[in-house]
Amino acid sequence: MGFNSSGGAINWFPGHMAAATRAIRDRLKVSDLVIEVRDSRIPLSSVNADLQPHLSKKRRVIALNKKDLANPNVMHKWTHYFDSRNQDCLPINAHSKSSVKKLLDLVEVKLKEVISREPTLLVMVVGVPNVGKSALINSIHRIESSCFPVQEKIKRATVGPLPGVTQDIAGFKIAHHPSIYVLDTPGVLVPSIPDIETGLKLALAGSVKDSVVGEERIAQYLLAKSNVPWYFSLSEFDGNVENENDLECLIEQQFEALQKALRIPHKALEARIMVSKKFLTLFRTGKLGPFILDDVPEVNTTS
Ligand SMILES: Nc1nc2c(ncn2[C@@H]2O[C@H](COP(=O)(O)OP(=O)(O)OP(=O)(O)O)[C@@H](O)[C@H]2O)c(=O)[nH]1
């Protein structure tokens, strides 16, 4: 990418995440299976690298959530990539019953050997903030409670559009005989995000709080990352998009075009922030089309 991604390291690791990371590591030891939820738009950038050594030792299913926002033509390359690494992975939409059912079928297959001998099973759902863990748990709960009515009062996981909604580990009983508990966990990032671009992707997908990075910086990244600008035709631009200064100039022109398209008055105080916020909302709700921001690593077919 020719975009100058300077502007300082991006890190968001509040106290509750440090405590939650320790608690997640402890509970992982006693869990029978882990559903690692990632964002389909950033299948690698939404990995918590510090948890990987613990997750790779467990029965694990990788749920690539928000597939409705990801480019389906690229998605199949990602499933091929995970297959090639012998990792069970399924693109899902946590709000879709049929999609979550497929995930549950896969979980059942993976639990087959323990399901008949253990009276109680523990499934943990982990992932970085805002990937849809709570939404997934609520869908699992709805599906399972219709098959195995649970007597206790149903409690719901709290779902919200901002990251960091879940701050405590909470258990939800989803089945009897054997008793299956699903644990919702707070979204946790690593204390130090390895590089700026990963931080910007996490921010764009909503896993890092906007205020940590600044909406304008995230919007600039989105404009730079998209090869085909939406509002400003490349044919009207006589610079070289590979050149950092030219690209910044193009981004500037696109901001102005966006401001016009979004009908934000030129003189409005903080017009840039308003343009950025609206632009990010359009992206995050899929109105700019489906995206996958991570590149699929080369699959080495000879090894
Ligand atoms: N488009 C789309 N949105 C989803 C999907 N799953 C969850 N969401 C939305 O993503 C946002 C975050 O969902 P949550 O379930 O609160 O995410 P979380 O991982 O529990 O978040 P933390 O509490 O920050 O860890 C909410 O606005 C959900 O409605 C999905 O498959 N597709």
The ligand as an SDF file (V2000), in Angstrom:
LIG
                    3D

 32 34  0  0  0  0  0  0  0  0999 V2000
  -23.5650   -7.6540    9.7750 N   0  0  0  0  0  0  0  0  0  0  0  0
  -23.3510   -8.4270   10.8450 C   0  0  0  0  0  0  0  0  0  0  0  0
  -23.2930   -7.8740   12.0700 N   0  0  0  0  0  0  0  0  0  0  0  0
  -23.0540   -8.6840   13.1250 C   0  0  0  0  0  0  0  0  0  0  0  0
  -22.8810  -10.0830   12.9910 C   0  0  0  0  0  0  0  0  0  0  0  0
  -22.6440  -10.6040   14.2290 N   0  0  0  0  0  0  0  0  0  0  0  0
  -22.6730   -9.5690   15.0860 C   0  0  0  0  0  0  0  0  0  0  0  0
  -22.9290   -8.4110   14.4390 N   0  0  0  0  0  0  0  0  0  0  0  0
  -23.0010   -7.0540   15.0190 C   0  0  0  0  0  0  0  0  0  0  0  0
  -21.6860   -6.7190   15.4980 O   0  0  0  0  0  0  0  0  0  0  0  0
  -21.7850   -5.8960   16.6590 C   0  0  0  0  0  0  0  0  0  0  0  0
  -20.9680   -6.5200   17.7840 C   0  0  0  0  0  0  0  0  0  0  0  0
  -21.5990   -7.7360   18.2080 O   0  0  0  0  0  0  0  0  0  0  0  0
  -21.3550   -8.3500   19.6710 P   0  0  0  0  0  0  0  0  0  0  0  0
  -22.0260   -9.6780   19.6940 O   0  0  0  0  0  0  0  0  0  0  0  0
  -21.7090   -7.3590   20.7380 O   0  0  0  0  0  0  0  0  0  0  0  0
  -19.7680   -8.5160   19.6220 O   0  0  0  0  0  0  0  0  0  0  0  0
  -18.7900   -9.0700   20.7740 P   0  0  0  0  0  0  0  0  0  0  0  0
  -17.7280   -9.8420   20.0860 O   0  0  0  0  0  0  0  0  0  0  0  0
  -19.5670   -9.7940   21.8230 O   0  0  0  0  0  0  0  0  0  0  0  0
  -18.2140   -7.6970   21.3310 O   0  0  0  0  0  0  0  0  0  0  0  0
  -17.3810   -7.3700   22.7110 P   0  0  0  0  0  0  0  0  0  0  0  0
  -18.3710   -7.3090   23.8180 O   0  0  0  0  0  0  0  0  0  0  0  0
  -16.7460   -6.0470   22.3690 O   0  0  0  0  0  0  0  0  0  0  0  0
  -16.3420   -8.4300   22.8700 O   0  0  0  0  0  0  0  0  0  0  0  0
  -23.2870   -5.7790   16.9810 C   0  0  0  0  0  0  0  0  0  0  0  0
  -23.7450   -4.5610   16.4200 O   0  0  0  0  0  0  0  0  0  0  0  0
  -23.9000   -6.9790   16.2560 C   0  0  0  0  0  0  0  0  0  0  0  0
  -25.2550   -6.7890   15.9050 O   0  0  0  0  0  0  0  0  0  0  0  0
  -22.9580  -10.6530   11.6650 C   0  0  0  0  0  0  0  0  0  0  0  0
  -22.7860  -11.8560   11.4140 O   0  0  0  0  0  0  0  0  0  0  0  0
  -23.1920   -9.7680   10.6440 N   0  0  0  0  0  0  0  0  0  0  0  0
  1  2  1  0
  2  3  2  0
  2 32  1  0
  3  4  1  0
  4  5  2  0
  4  8  1  0
  5  6  1  0
  5 30  1  0
  6  7  2  0
  7  8  1  0
  8  9  1  0
  9 10  1  0
  9 28  1  0
 10 11  1  0
 11 12  1  0
 11 26  1  0
 12 13  1  0
 13 14  1  0
 14 15  2  0
 14 16  1  0
 14 17  1  0
 17 18  1  0
 18 19  2  0
 18 20  1  0
 18 21  1  0
 21 22  1  0
 22 23  2  0
 22 24  1  0
 22 25  1  0
 26 27  1  0
 26 28  1  0
 28 29  1  0
 30 31  2  0
 30 32  1  0
M  END
$$$$
